[in-house]
């Protein structure tokens, strides 16, 4: 009886065949949007990040049966604060020494729990939505890898249908070389790749200017943050 109950519990809690991983950070002042801290201040930069993250979480809620969503957070020692911020979500701590190791680990954990298609997104590119995720899963029907290129030379989305640890090794993370290095690793492994539309991560004042219509909408419920960002854009 105990084994049967455990099996039923495991089936109820197993991933569907498609899993979305959302990578995010606890919005701690000084720990997020560090390239905007000088212009905005640590508190405003953190609130901007919070707004971006919450918008992507809201926009990627799946409809019944579409995909399972897992939220991987960093740093792990902020688990209590993240749970207070995002109650009711399936939260897991990121694990690994750098971004590549953390992503590889997250993919591995999703595949080990039963997914056969896994997509990961960050929380920096306005406009990423459930439709974006569905498009990525459809692309994986025909390609081994799907990537969403970012304007800064990185990517805002990566999708796989098998473990590919080699895609995360030796990459110069947080540099303009990330996407090109990933393309090279995909080609070297003999894999096929599909690219989605290019988007812009919001990391600098120039990014804010370029994405201001979308970001401004996100900040309407945060008038003090909105005003501070507008002031910074005028000055900068």
C-alpha positions as CSV (number, residue, x, y, z in Angstrom):
1,X,0.0,0.0,0.0
2,X,2.8,2.4,0.8
3,X,4.5,1.7,-2.5
4,X,1.3,2.2,-4.4
5,X,0.6,5.4,-2.6
6,X,4.1,6.6,-3.4
7,X,3.6,5.7,-7.1
8,X,0.4,7.6,-7.2
9,X,2.1,10.6,-5.6
10,X,5.0,10.4,-8.0
11,X,2.6,10.3,-11.0
12,X,0.6,13.3,-9.8
13,X,3.8,15.3,-9.3
14,X,5.7,14.2,-12.3
15,X,6.5,16.6,-15.1
16,X,4.5,16.5,-18.3
17,X,6.5,15.8,-21.4
18,X,7.2,19.5,-21.9
19,X,8.8,21.6,-19.1
20,X,9.4,25.3,-18.9
21,X,12.2,26.5,-16.6
22,X,12.2,30.1,-15.6
23,X,15.5,31.4,-14.2
24,X,15.3,34.3,-11.8
25,X,17.1,36.0,-9.0
26,X,15.8,37.3,-5.7
27,X,15.3,41.0,-6.3
28,X,17.8,42.1,-3.6
29,X,19.1,45.6,-4.0
30,X,22.7,45.5,-5.3
31,X,22.2,41.9,-6.4
32,X,20.3,42.5,-9.7
33,X,20.5,44.9,-12.6
34,X,24.0,45.8,-11.5
35,X,24.7,47.7,-14.7
36,X,21.8,50.0,-13.9
37,X,22.6,50.7,-10.3
38,X,24.8,53.7,-11.0
39,X,22.0,55.4,-13.0
40,X,19.0,54.2,-11.0
41,X,20.3,53.4,-7.5
42,X,20.2,49.9,-6.1
43,X,16.6,50.0,-4.7
44,X,15.1,51.3,-8.0
45,X,17.1,48.8,-10.1
46,X,15.9,46.0,-7.9
47,X,12.2,47.1,-8.2
48,X,12.7,47.3,-12.0
49,X,14.0,43.7,-12.0
50,X,11.1,42.6,-9.8
51,X,8.6,44.1,-12.3
52,X,10.3,42.4,-15.2
53,X,10.4,39.1,-13.5
54,X,6.8,39.2,-12.4
55,X,5.6,40.2,-15.9
56,X,7.3,37.2,-17.4
57,X,6.0,34.9,-14.7
58,X,2.5,36.2,-15.4
59,X,2.9,35.9,-19.2
60,X,4.2,32.3,-19.2
61,X,1.4,30.7,-17.1
62,X,0.5,27.6,-19.1
63,X,-3.0,26.6,-20.0
64,X,-4.0,23.1,-18.9
65,X,-1.8,20.4,-20.3
66,X,0.5,22.7,-22.3
67,X,3.6,22.4,-20.2
68,X,4.9,22.2,-16.6
69,X,6.6,25.3,-15.2
70,X,9.5,25.2,-12.8
71,X,11.0,28.4,-11.3
72,X,14.7,28.1,-10.5
73,X,15.9,30.9,-8.2
74,X,19.3,32.2,-7.1
75,X,20.9,32.6,-4.7
76,X,19.9,29.4,-2.9
77,X,20.2,31.0,0.6
78,X,17.3,33.4,-0.3
79,X,14.8,30.5,-0.4
80,X,12.6,31.9,2.4
81,X,12.5,35.4,0.8
82,X,11.7,34.0,-2.7
83,X,8.9,31.8,-1.3
84,X,7.5,34.9,0.4
85,X,7.7,36.8,-2.9
86,X,6.3,34.0,-5.1
87,X,3.9,31.9,-3.0
88,X,2.3,28.9,-4.7
89,X,4.9,28.5,-7.4
90,X,7.0,25.4,-7.9
91,X,10.4,26.8,-6.7
92,X,13.8,25.1,-6.9
93,X,17.2,26.5,-6.0
94,X,19.8,26.9,-8.8
95,X,22.9,24.8,-8.3
96,X,26.3,25.4,-10.0
97,X,29.4,27.5,-9.9
98,X,28.5,29.7,-13.0
99,X,25.5,30.4,-15.2
100,X,26.3,27.5,-17.6
101,X,26.6,25.0,-14.8
102,X,23.4,26.2,-13.2
103,X,21.5,25.9,-16.5
104,X,23.0,22.5,-17.3
105,X,21.9,21.3,-13.8
106,X,18.4,22.7,-14.3
107,X,18.0,21.0,-17.7
108,X,19.3,17.7,-16.2
109,X,16.8,17.9,-13.3
110,X,13.9,18.5,-15.6
111,X,14.8,15.7,-17.9
112,X,15.3,13.3,-15.0
113,X,11.8,14.1,-13.8
114,X,10.3,12.9,-17.1
115,X,10.3,15.8,-19.5
116,X,11.2,15.1,-23.2
117,X,11.2,18.8,-24.3
118,X,12.7,21.5,-22.0
119,X,12.8,25.2,-22.6
120,X,14.5,27.8,-20.3
121,X,13.9,31.5,-20.2
122,X,15.3,34.3,-18.2
123,X,13.5,37.3,-16.8
124,X,15.2,40.2,-18.6
125,X,13.5,40.4,-22.0
126,X,10.1,42.1,-22.0
127,X,7.6,40.3,-24.2
128,X,8.5,36.7,-23.5
129,X,5.2,35.0,-23.1
130,X,3.3,31.7,-23.2
131,X,3.1,32.1,-27.0
132,X,6.9,32.4,-27.1
133,X,7.3,29.2,-25.1
134,X,4.8,27.3,-27.3
135,X,6.6,28.4,-30.4
136,X,9.9,27.1,-28.9
137,X,8.3,23.7,-28.2
138,X,7.0,23.5,-31.7
139,X,10.4,24.3,-33.1
140,X,11.8,21.3,-31.1
141,X,9.6,19.0,-33.1
142,X,11.9,19.6,-36.0
143,X,15.2,20.8,-34.5
144,X,17.5,19.5,-31.7
145,X,18.0,23.0,-30.3
146,X,16.0,26.2,-30.3
147,X,17.4,29.5,-29.2
148,X,16.0,33.0,-28.8
149,X,18.8,35.4,-29.7
150,X,19.3,38.6,-27.6
151,X,20.5,41.9,-29.0
152,X,23.5,41.8,-26.7
153,X,25.0,38.6,-28.2
154,X,23.5,36.3,-25.6
155,X,20.1,34.5,-25.6
156,X,16.9,34.9,-23.7
157,X,15.6,31.4,-24.4
158,X,17.1,28.0,-25.0
159,X,15.3,24.7,-25.7
160,X,16.5,21.1,-25.8
161,X,15.0,17.7,-26.3
162,X,18.0,15.8,-24.7
163,X,20.7,16.6,-22.3
164,X,23.5,18.5,-24.0
165,X,26.1,19.4,-21.3
166,X,28.6,20.4,-24.0
167,X,26.5,23.5,-24.9
168,X,27.3,24.9,-21.5
169,X,31.0,24.2,-21.2
170,X,33.7,26.8,-22.0
171,X,31.2,29.5,-22.8
172,X,32.1,33.1,-21.9
173,X,29.0,33.9,-20.0
174,X,27.7,37.5,-19.8
175,X,29.7,38.5,-22.9
176,X,28.7,39.3,-26.5
177,X,30.2,35.9,-27.5
178,X,27.6,33.7,-25.9
179,X,25.3,33.1,-28.8
180,X,28.1,32.6,-31.4
181,X,29.9,30.2,-29.1
182,X,26.6,28.3,-28.6
183,X,26.0,28.1,-32.3
184,X,29.6,26.7,-32.8
185,X,29.0,24.1,-30.1
186,X,25.7,23.1,-31.7
187,X,27.4,22.7,-35.1
188,X,30.3,20.8,-33.6
189,X,27.9,18.3,-32.0
190,X,26.2,17.8,-35.4
191,X,22.9,19.1,-34.1
192,X,20.2,21.1,-35.8
193,X,19.1,24.5,-34.5
194,X,16.2,26.8,-35.0
195,X,16.3,30.5,-34.0
196,X,13.3,32.5,-32.8
197,X,12.9,36.3,-33.2
198,X,15.5,38.5,-31.7
199,X,14.7,40.3,-28.4
200,X,16.5,42.8,-26.2
201,X,17.4,42.1,-22.5
202,X,17.0,45.2,-20.3
203,X,20.4,45.6,-18.7
204,X,21.5,49.2,-19.5
205,X,20.0,52.7,-20.0
206,X,20.2,52.2,-23.8
207,X,18.1,49.0,-23.4
208,X,15.6,50.8,-21.2
209,X,15.2,53.5,-23.9
210,X,14.8,50.9,-26.6
211,X,12.2,49.0,-24.6
212,X,10.6,51.9,-22.8
213,X,7.0,51.5,-24.1
214,X,6.9,48.0,-22.8
215,X,8.8,48.7,-19.6
216,X,6.7,51.8,-18.9
217,X,3.5,49.6,-18.9
218,X,5.1,47.3,-16.4
219,X,5.9,50.1,-14.0
220,X,2.4,51.8,-14.0
221,X,1.6,50.1,-10.7
222,X,4.9,51.3,-9.3
223,X,4.7,55.1,-9.8
224,X,7.7,55.9,-7.7
225,X,9.9,53.5,-9.6
226,X,8.4,54.8,-12.9
227,X,9.3,58.4,-12.0
228,X,12.8,57.5,-10.9
229,X,13.5,55.6,-14.2
230,X,12.1,58.5,-16.2
231,X,14.3,60.9,-14.4
232,X,17.4,58.7,-15.0
233,X,16.5,58.4,-18.7
234,X,16.3,62.2,-19.0
235,X,19.6,62.7,-17.2
236,X,21.4,59.9,-19.0
